[in-house]
Amino acid sequence: MQCSVEDIVIHTLKVGIPPSYEDIPEEFRVDIAGLDRLDDDSLWRISHSQKTEAEMKQYNSLLEANSSR
């Protein structure tokens, strides 16, 4: 059974580990495992960080370029 990334992240933040790494899509496993090793302060900073409008425009441009490959 595959879960959405959002469900996995929420579960990881609630209990500290994902339900099963096999349920995580392969391309996200390393990132999710990295969250499990972060301390509370680091997770808090990440969860409350925001990107600038310029950063989001660049991010969206990169996503579009990547999806057209």
Buried (B, 14 or more C-beta within 10 A) or exposed (E): EEBEBEEBBEBBEEEEEBBEEEBBEEEBBEEBBEBEEEEEEEBEEEEEEEEEEEEEEEEEEEEEEEEEE
